[in-house]
Structures are given as structure tokens and as C-alpha cells.
């Protein structure tokens, strides 16, 4: 029998949280007066969101660029609310994680508009996930090796955890494959029931 998992490492969008980008576009369109397709082109398809995730910009700098691109005239806090509106906590998935008896961490490609708001806007999840690895702070995105290396270093320093002690739960097969290549355990997420079955085995 393998040793038990010591740290469960959860992705955010489409794992711990249901992800509905259409909801965010709807609210941004109502706020700015721009069509949803145009907002998608300017903020997401353009590569701007990837720059945000990669840590090139602070939350306030993002607000400034969004204002320049869309005419948005609100503050950073309002923009955080609009940006995070795409995310809804999946309580069934949260229960899977909290019932597993392991240390919980998040490892996400989100940028500052989510990362800086996580504790205040999503306290029900944040109280459990105190170890947080966001791409914007790592300056590297999954599946880049550098992102995983920093998570390994952080969890080794905190818990003397080795890669084999970690289980990544992510909806991207590329991300779970990268974890496996580094000696992590991994599960490509498809729903709460399969996750619960995997965690029972671990």
C-alpha cells in the first residue's frame, strides 16, 4: 500500500469552483456598454488575461488597462467583483477535499483580481485553503516547470513534503501530466463523485 497523501493541491476554475466566463462577460457588458464579443476579444482572446495571470501587472494596474481598453470607470474593488463573478464555489467538491484529512493547498493560474480577493470574497473555501499558489505570484503558469518547482519548494519548507506526498487535482490533463512527470500523484478532475472515489483509495 502506498503512503497516504499528505497535501491535496486543488485547481480553482472548473474544480473547486464552477467556472462561468459568460456570466463575467454579461456583467462587464452591462457595466461598460460594450458587446460581450468585443470584451472577450479585448480582455481575453488578446492575451491580456494571460499577462495578468503571469504576474506582469498588479490589480490596480489591471484596472487601469481595463479602463483604457473598455472605458470601465469603476475602482479596483468593483472590477474584482466583476472578474470573480465567473466563479461559484462547488460545495460538493469542497466537502471532498475537507473530508480527506490532508493539508489543503490551491494551485491556480488566476491573476491578481482573483488571488487578491480570494480570502475576502470566498471565505468558506479560503478558511480551508491557507496555502495558496497563484500563477501571478509565482510568475509562472501551469504547466510550466517553474510553477511546480515553486509549489514543491513551498510545501517542502512548510511540511517537509516530498513530491510523492502531493496529489494535484486539476481539470487539465496537461497540468496533471506535468505533475506526474515530477513525481506528484495526480487526478484529472471530471466531477465530485470520481474525485471522492480517488480520495478514498488514497
N, C-alpha and C positions, 0 to 999 in steps of 0.2 A: 504494500500500500504506500502511495506517495505521501510525503509530508503535507499537512494542511496548508492551504493558502493563508498567508499572514496579512496581505494587503490586497483589497479589491480596488481596482483602478477603473473608474467609470468615465465613459464619454458623456457629454451633455446632450447635444441635439440628437434626437431620434433614439436615445437610450434612456437616460434618466429623465429627460424632458421630451414630450411630444413637440415636434417642430413644424410650425405652420408659417412659412415665409409669406404666404399670400395675405395672412392677417396683418403682418407688418406693412406690406405694401399698401394695403387698403387704408390703414391709418395714416401712413405717410402721405398718400394721395389726398386724403381729406384735409390734412394739415397744410400741405403745400400748394394744392390746386393742380399739380402735375399728374398726368396719366400714370397708372401703375407700370405700364410697359416702359415708359420713359424713365421712371425712377429705377426700375430694375436695370436698365441699360447703364445709367449713370453711376449708380452706387454699387452694383453687384457684378454685372457682366463686364464692366470696365476694368476690373482688377482692384478697385478701391477697397473693397471689403478684405481682400487678401492682404493688402498693405496694412490695414487695421489689425488683422489677426497676427501679422508678423511683428507687430510692436513698433512700427515706424512712427506712429502717431499716438499722442495722449488722447484721453477722452475729450478734453477741451479743444485740442487741435482737430479732432474728427468733427466736432460740432462746427468749427469754423469752415472746414472744407465742405461739409454737407450744406451749410448755409450758402456758400459760393456756388455750389453745383445745382441747388434746388430752390433757393430762396427761402429756406426754412429760417424763421426768425425767433425761434424759442431758445431756451437755455440748454445747457448740457444735461441737466436732470430730466427735462422733458424729453430730450432725444433718447436718453437711456430708457425711459419708459416705452417710447415708441419702438425702439430696437428690440427690447426684451419681450415685447408683446408676442413675438413669434414662438415663445417658449411656454409650455404648460407642464408643470410637474406631473409625472406619471406615478401616482401613489402606489400602484401595484408593484412597479419596478423598485421604487424606494423601499417598500417592505421587503422585497427580495434581498436588497443589499443590507438593510439594517438588521435583518434576522440571521445573517450569515455568521456573525460573531467574529468578524475580521475588522482590522483597521480600514477605514474608507478614505479614498482619495479621488479627486476628479482630475482628468487629463483631457483638455479640450482645446480645439483650435479657435475658440472665441477670442474676440478682441476686447479692448477696454470697456466698451459700452455694456458688455455683459459682465466681464470679470470684476470691474469696479462696483457693479450693482448687485452682485450675487448675494452677499450677506444680507443686505437690507431688503431686497425685493423678493428673495426666496428663502426666508429664514427656516422654513420647515425642512428644506434639504441642507441648507448651509450648516445647521447645527450638527449634522452628522458628518458632513464632508469638510473637515477642518484642514485637510492637506490638499492644496489646490495648485494645479499646474496648468496655467493658461498659456497658450502659444505667444500671446502678446508680451508676457513676462519672460518667457523662455527665449524669445527672439528666434523661435524655430517652430515649425508646424509639423504635425504628423502628416506623412510617415517619415519625416527627416530623422536620421540617426541622432542628430544633435538634441532633438527634443526628448527622445527616450533616454539618452545618456544623462540629461539633467534630472529627469524624474528618478532614475536609478540612484543618482548621487544624493538627491534629497531624501529619499526613503531609506537609503543605507545609513545616512547620517542620523536620521530620526529614530530608526528601529533596528539598525544593523540588518536590514532586509536585503537579501540577495535577489537577483532576477528571478530565480526559481520560486521565490516566495510571493511573487506578484501575479495577479490574474487581471488582465485587461479585458474589459467588456466594451466593445465598440461595434457600431453597425457597419463599419468599413472593413472589407476583407483585406485591403491593402494595409490598413493600420494593425489589424490583428496578426497578419503575416509578419510584419516588421517586428512586432513584439515577440512572436515565437522565434524569429531568427536570432534574437538577442537572449534567448533562454527564459523568457517570461512564459507563463501559461496564458492562454487567450481563448476568448469566446466571441464569435461573430454574432451579434445580437439580432434576433428576429422577433422577440416578444418575451413577455414576462414568464410564461409557462416554461419554455425551453431554458431560460436562464435559471429558474428555480430548480429545474432538474439537474442542471450542471452544478449548481452550488451545493446541492445535496450530496453529489458524488465527491466534490472537493472537500 
